[in-house]
């Protein structure tokens, strides 16, 4: 609308007229509309001639176009207000504290309609129907649309859609379920809380799930997801030959007990914790913090303790490496925003300057959180490098508070949606913050990490993006998020148990191959969603297949990309395939987009060619192993690349190709490996 960020709501306004963003500061808007420019926008003696109305109905030139019809409800309401002298009202008048959509949810058919009402609740307890004054917006425009009066119309697609209603800075949602109606009687038998929630939703939607994947697919999938490594050739042979019923569960436990699991998830946390060196002097702190994260992951430190140790870290980073977080997350604003985004799944950056446009968070909420970090002190460590980034962190005694820069109001430390905390001057307010966050009743903490880990294994969060959890971006399956979060909390915030629960579920073990009904399903997890391997995983997988390694400067021989402490050692391969730099707490910094440079590097990059053909590489060894049948050597390649046996036609093609290169078998094996690593089957986890 006119008060949006692209029009009069932006900081400098538009064409000499400004409004507060999305109307969050009505006192300012009253000044702008009624008094600014000597009141030229309002004509009380003849309301219909007011510039405010003439532009809105298209009777005067307006860059924003026609916004309402003359004689409409909104038009008449504004006329009446101007005619009455534009009354502001009293500060004691009740204000809106919440709104509710009625009904809150409904099962609808395709191409049907549902009228929703919006009821506002005021500070004095009264309620009012504000449907005609609310704004409506769907989260999936291809599934449903809403009129200005709240009439929701579903379209041709099935699934679930949320309609956001917004009024007076408050938001609420209406959820429409649009079932497909196919037969779901053959869904797999649920094994845990994950399946109960997912399969229950699929029954409601009438979406049949894909079949459970075969053993080879599961082995490769879960190995890549938990450890970031391909299963080796021996593991493939042993797992495929194992006939025991519990072999998948045992494999999950074996992977979770491996050091490769710690490598993989330490890498994941390291980047979002923004651990990176900006110069050589940063290296000791960066390496120590990375090792500290690795130790916490490997030892399976409960997640609440892991977060507490970071948020409340004090002292010398050489002694307490978690202090390094404060080196890179340096300002109070960064600390507030990273804490909310990383540990609570909330993006509150907007609230630093204005009320969050799609959430309930205000500037008071933002600076109430900032007060928790208001007593963080830093000083240069004596006899250290002299680098200003190398500092000791300590609690600076005093009253913890932060001022709202707009109102000047001093705010006590306050968790989001919680009452203010009482913190004595000699107490570290960060401890109170950690207490509030890690409380089992906290509405954000467990759900945030559960959703983050879910996305790691399923390519899509239950809430997507994974760190943007808000009322106007509801979970695709609330029962799943609630149930898995409760299970995680009851386990003592055990991250390995969270992974174990996810990977043991039949939902995770579904095939990526769609059936005739679920090909368009992208949010209900009726099948496994394939995804490109991350830069480090793909690079390490390439080295596993070729039996080569990369020499990273300053690192021990044999160091894998997944084991690097930051991106300062990044090769061209890692850069072009989207390894993040660790500049933000958002996992969106890691790019999974395909591009031409990636294809060219895999197809004809010098590094790829050299390592495939390197003396001592797997291709050279296989070519020289003439005592083994050529078919067996081809099977070995397939086990490494795809974690499966070759199909008869694949084996036939490979044998035929090698026969044509009998005079140079090494070249033949090199060509086969090159061809296989350039397939989607290798480059994707599926």
N, C-alpha and C positions, 0 to 999 in steps of 0.2 A: 504494500500500500504506500500511501504518500509519506508515511513516517518510517519507511524501510531504510536500510543502510545504503541503498543505491539512489535514494532520492533526498527528500527534506530531512530524513532522519540521520544522515551522515554528519560528521562532526562540524563541518562548515556550512551545512545546509545546502540548498539548491536555489539558484537564481534569486538570492537575497532573502530567502525565507527558510527558516529551519524549525524543526520539531524534535522533541526528544525521541530517541530510537524506540520505535514500536510503542510510543506513548507511556513509557515507564516513569516519566516525571511530569505528571499532569500540571503541577504548579508552574513549571517552565512553559508548557504548552499554552496555558492560560495567558501568560505574559506575551508570548509570541503572537497568539491569535488576536487577543483583545486590546493590547496596549502598544505593542511594537509598531513603529512607523505611524504614530499618532492614530492608531486604531483604524487604519485604512481598509482592513480586511473585513470589518464588521459594520453593518448599517442598521442600528436598532430601529430607526424609524420606518424602514422598509426592508425587513429581513431578506426577502427574495432578491434584493439587489446587492446583498453582501457578496464581496469578492469570494469569500469562503465557499458559498453555495454556487455561485455562477461558474466558477472553475470546476467544481465537483460534478456539475450536471452537463458540462460541455457548452455552456453559453458564453464563456470566455476562453481564449486560448490557454491550454493546459498541457504541459509536456507529459504529464502522467495519464492523459486521456480522460474519458468519462468514467467517473467512479460511482455514480448513483443516478437514479432516475428522479426527475422532478415529480413531486407528489408521493414518493415512496415513504416507507416508514421512517427510514433514516433522515430523509430530507425534512419531513414534517417535524421530527423530533428536534432537529437543529433550528428550524424556523421558530419553534415554540421557545427554545432556550434563548435565542437572540431577542425575540419579542419581549421576553421577561426581563431583559437587561443583563443577560449572561451571568446569572448568579453563580458564585464560586462555591457557596456552601460554607459550613462551619467546620473547623478542625475536629470538632467533637462528633461529627456525623459518622455513622458506622461505615467501615470499609470492608471490602471483600477479603475473606481469609481463605476461601477454597471454592472450587466449582466441581460439579459432578455431572457426568453424562448419564442420561437415563433413556433407554437401558444402557448398562455398561458393556454388554456384549449380546450378540444374537447370532444364531445360525441362519444364514440366508442362502437362497439359490442364486445361480448366475442370472444376471440381467433382471434383478429384482430391486425393491426399494425399501428403506426403513427410515422413518422420521425419528430423529433423536432430539431430546430436550436438554438444555444446559441449565442447571439450577445452581445459583450462587448462594453461599452462606456468608453472612456478615458477622462483624465482631460482636454485635449485640444478640446473636443467635437467630436472627430472622433469616428467611430464605426468599429468593425471588427467581422467577423464570427469566433468564437473560438470553434465551436462544437467539432472538433477533439481533442482539448486539454482540454476540460472540463471533469469532472467526474460526473457520473450519479448514482443515488441510489433511489429505490422506498421506500416509507414509509410503504407499505403493500406488502411484497414480495410474498404473496400467491395470489395477485390479478394481478400483472404485473411485468415485468422485462424489463431491458433496456440494450442494447448493448453499447460497448465503443464508438460507433459513434452516440448515441442518438436515436436509433431505439427502440421505445417502443412497447412491445408485451403484450397484455392483455391475461389473462388466463381464467379459467372457472368460477370464481366468479364474481358476480355483485356488484355494489356499486360505490365508488369513491376512487381513488388512486392518490397520488401526487408523482411525480418524481423530486427529488432534483438534480439540476445542480450546480456544484461548480467549480469556476475558479479564481485564483489569489486572494483568500481570500473573494470573493464575492459569494453570493448564489441567486438562483432563483428557482422557481418551475413551473412545468407543471402539470395541473390537468386533469385527464381522468375520465369522467363519463361513467359508463358501466351499462346501464339500464337493468332491468329484463323484462320490457314490459308487466306486468300484468295489468288487468283492475283496474283503480283507481277512477272510477266514483262514488263510494259509500263512499268516504272520508267524515268525519263529516264536518259540516258547521264551518268555522273558526270563532272564537270569538274575537281574538286579534292578535297582531303582532307575537306572538309565532306560532300560527296555520298557519298564512299566509306563514311564512317562511318554517315551517316544512312540511306542506301539499304541498306547491309548489315544494319542493325538492322531495317528494314522487311521485308526478305526473311525474316529470322529470325522475326519476329512474324507474317508473312503479312498485312501491311497495305499495300494498294496506295496510292500517293500520288495526290494530285490532279494535274490537268494543269498545265503551265506557264502562268502568267498571260499575258494579252495585253499589248501594248506600252503602252497607255494606263494600265493598272493598274500596270505596273512603273514607268513614269515618275513617277506620283504617289507611289507607295509609297517609292521610293528617294529622291526629292527631299525628302519629309517626314522620312524617317529620317536622312538625312545632313545636311541643311541646316535642317530645321525650317520650310521654306517650300514653298508650292505652286509648281509650275512655272508660269511666266507663259504667257499665251496664245500668244505667238510660239513659245516652246519646245515647246508642245504640238503646234502645226501642223508645225514642222520635224521633230520626233522621229517623229511618226506618218507623215510623208511619206518619211522616210529608209528606204531599203531595204537598207542595208549590213548585213552579218552581225555586225559587231563594234560596232554602235551602242550596245548596252547597256553594254559594257565602257568605251567612250569616255565615255558619260554619267557613269558612276561616277567616272572620273578627273576629269572636269570639275567635278563637285560637290565632290570632295575638295580641289580646288585653289581653291575659292571662299572668300571671307571669311565667307559665311553658314555654312559648315561650322565654322569657328572660333567663330562666335557660338553655334552650337547646342551644341557639345561643351564650350565654356568654361562655358556655363550649367549643363551637367550636372555638371561637376567643381566648379564654384563652390559649389553648394549642399551637396554631400557633404563638401567641405572646410570647411564651416561659416563661410564668409566673409560676414559680415553686420555691419551697424552697429547699435549699441544707442542711439547718440545722434549728434548732428551732428558731434561731435568725432572720431568714428570714420570719418567719410566719406573722408578722404584715404587712410588705410590700406586701407579696403575697396575703393576704386576702383583703387588701385595694384595690389592683389593680384589683382583681377579682370582687369586689363589684363595682368598677368604671366601668369596662366593662359591668357588668350587668345593671347598671343604664343607660349607653349610649344605650344599646340594648332596654331596656324597654321604655325609653323615645323617641326612634326612632330618635336619633341624626343623622342628615344627614351624610352620609358616608364620604364625603369630610372633614367635621369638625372632625369626629372621628379620621381619619388618621392624620389630621393636629395637633390635640391635642397630639397625641402620638409622632409624629416626632419632634415637636418643644418643647416638654415638658422640663421645667426647674424648679429648686427649690428643695424643700425637699419632698421626696416620701410620708411622712406622711401627707403633706398638698396637694400635687399634685400627686396622685397615679400613673398617667401615666408615671412619671419619672422612675418607677420601670422597665419599658421596657429597660432602659439603664443599669440597674443592671445586667440583664441576657444577653443582647445583648451588650457586654462590649467593644469590640474593633471596630475600624473604619471599618475593613474588614467585621465583622459580621453585622454592621449597614448597610453597602452598600448592602451586599448580601441579608440580610433579607428584606430590603426595596424593592429591585428589585423583589425578589421572591414573597413576601407577598402582596405588593400593586401594582405591575406592571405586575405580572405574568411572570417574566423573570428570568431565571437562568443564572447569569453572573459569577458564581464562576470560570469558566475556564479562564476568561479574567483577573483574578488577576495575572496569570503567563504567559499567552500566548493568542494569538488571539483565540476567541471562534471557535471551529472547525466546528460548524454547524450554525453559526450566523455571523452577521457583526460586533459584538462588539469586540473592541480591548482593549489593556491595557490602551491606552489613554482614552477610554470611561469609563473604570472601575475607573481609578484614578481621572477622572473628576467628577464622582459621589462621590468619597471619599472626594473630596475637600469640599463638603457640610457639612461634619461632622468633618472637620479638626480643628474647633475652639470649640469643645465640651470640657468643663472643668469639672473636678470632684474633690471633696474634702470630707474628712470624716466629718460627722456632729458632732459638739461638744456635749458632754454628751449623745451620742447615745451608742449603744451596744459595740462599738469598732470593730465591724465586718467591714472589708474593703469593703464588698458588700453594706454597708449602707452608701451611699454617696449622697451629693447634686450635682445636675447637673446644670451647668451655661454656659453662652456664654463667652468665653475667647476672648476679643477683639484683633483684629489683622487681617492681610491680610489672607484671606481664600485661600488655595492652597494645592495641593498634588503633589508629584513627581512620575513620572513613574520610577520605580526602574531599568528598563532596559536602558532607554535612559537618565535618570536624568532630563528630561524635566519637568518643573513646569507647573501645569495645574490649570486653574481657575475652580470654580464650574460649572459643565456642565451637564444638563440633557441628558439622552440617546437620541441621534439623534437630539439634540437641540443645538442652539448656546450657547457659554459661557455666564454665568450670571455675571453682574457687581455688586459686593457686597462691600459696604463701610466697612472700618475696624471696625466701631462701630455697624454694622448690623450683625444680626445672620444669617449666610448663610442657616440655616435649614428652615428659613421662605421662602427664595427663592425656596428651594427645594419643600416645601409644595405648594407654588404658582404654580410652574411648574406642579407638579403631579396632582393637583386638577383642573387645567384649563380644562374647558369642551372640549377643542380641543386636549387634551393630547391623543395620540393614544393608550395608554396602560391602563390607570387608571380604567376607567369604564368597559372596556372589561374584565379586570382581575377579578374584584369582581363578575361581571355578570357570567362569566364562572365558578368561584368557587361556587357560589350559584346554578347554573344550575346543577353542578355535585352533590351537596347535595341532590337535588330532583330527579335526573335521574340516579344516579350511575356512570355516565360517563360525562365528560366535552364535550362541543362543541369542545374545544381543549383538548386533553388528552396526558399527564397529565395536570391537571388544572393549574399548575404554570410553564409551559414550553411552552409559546407562542412565536413562532418564525416563520420565513418565511419557514423554512424547516419542520415545524410541523403545517401545516395549519388547520384551523377549518373545521370540517366535514360539516358545513353549514354556510358559511360566511354571508349570508343574515340574518340568525337568530342571529348571534353574533352582527352584526352591528345594526340590528333593535332593539333588546332588549337593547343594550347598549345606543342607542340614546334615547329610551323611559326612561331608568333609569336616564340618565343625565338630560333630560327635566323635570323629576319629582323632581329635586333638590337633586339627589342622595338619594332617599327615599328607604331604604332597605325593609320596609314593602310593599311598592308599587311593588317593584321587586318581592317579594314572592307572593303577591296577583296576579300579572300578570301571573306568572308561574303556580300557582295552579288553577287559573280560566280557563286556556287553556284546550281545548279538548285534546291536546297532552299529558298533565300531567294526564288526566283522562282516558286515554286509558287502556284497559285491558292488563294484563301481559301475557294472553294466546295468543300464536301466531296463525296465520292462515297458510294456506298451502304455502303462499308466503314469509312471513317475519320471519320465524323461525331463519334464519341465519343472519338477520340484527342486527348488534351490534353497529351501529353508526348513524343511521338516525332517531331514535326515533319513529319508526312505531308501537311500543308497549312499555309498561312499562317494564323496566328491573328490575327484583327482586334482592334484595340484603340482605345480612345478617344484622341483627340489630347490632349496635355498642355495645361495652361492657357495657357502662352505660345504654343505652336504654334497652337492654336485661335484665340486672340486675334489673332495676326499674320495668320492665314489669313482671318479675317473682314475685317481691314483691307485685305488684298490684293484680296479679291473686291469690296469696296465702294469701293476706291480712296480710302480715308480714312486718318487716322492719329490716334493719341492723344498728347496733350501731357503728358508725364511731367514733373513738377516738377523743375527744376534740370537737366534733360537737354536736349541739342540737339533741335531740331525734326526730326521724322522718326524718332526713336529707336523701335525696335521692342521689344516686351516681351522677346524673346529676348536683347536686348542690355543689359538692366538688370543692374547689379552685385549687387543683392540684392532682397529683397521689400519694402524700405521705401517704394518707389514704387507698390506694388501697388494696382491699381484694384479695385473691387468684383467685376468680371468675373474677374480673376486669383484673387482670394481664394475666390470661390464655386466655381471650377473646380479648386481644389486645389493652387495654387502653394505649395511648402513655404516655411518661414521660414528654413531652414538651421540649425535647432537641434541636429540630430544628424547623424551620418555615415551614417545609414540612408536608402536611397532610398525606403523605405516611408513616409517622411514626406510624400512627394508622393502625394496622393490621386487615384485614378482612378475613384472611385465616383460613380455618377450619383445625383443627388438632385433634389428638386422645385424647389429654388431655381434650379438651372441651367436646367431646362426653362422655368420662368416668365420668366427673364431673356432667353432666346433668343426666346421667343414674343412677349412684350409688354414687355420692358424698355425704358425710355426711351432708354438709350444705343444699343441696337440700332436702334430706330426712327429716331432722329435721324440716325445715320450712314448708314443706307440712303437716307434722304431728303435728305441734305445737298446744298446747292448745290455743284456741282463734283464730286460723287460719280459713280461709274460709271453708276448708273441715270439720273442727269440727262443725262449725255453721250450715252448710248445713246438715250434718248428724243428728244433733239434732233437726232440724226444721221439725219434722214429720207431722206437721199440713199442710204443703204444699205438693202438689203432687210431686212425684219423678221426673216426666217429667219436671215440672217447675223448679225444682232445677238443673236439667241437662241443661236446656236452659240457666239458669243464668251462669253456668260455660262457656258455649259456647260463650255467649255474652262477658264475660270478656276476654277469651283467643283469640277468633277469631273475635269479634265484629259482629257476625252474629248468626242467628238461626241454630240449628243443622238440617242436612238433615234427612228425615224419617229413613233411614237405620242407621245413626249414633245414633239417639235417641233410636232406637230399640236395638242396641248393648249395649248401656250404661244402659238402663233399665234392660235388661237381666242380665248384669253383676252384677248390684246392687241386683237383686233378689237372685243371687247365694251367696251374702254376707249379707243376711238379719240379720244374727246373729251378724255381725260386720259392720254396714253401714259406719262407719267412715273410715274403711280400704278400703271399696269400693270406696268412694269418693276420698280418697287419691290416689288410683291407677289410677282413671280416670284423675285427674289433672296431675299426673306424666306422663301419656301417652300423654296427649295433649301438654304439654310443650316440649316434645321431638319430636314434629313434625316440619317439615320444614315450615308449614303454620304459626306456632307460631314464629319460630326463624328468619323468613324472613319478610321484608316488600315487599308487592306485590300489 
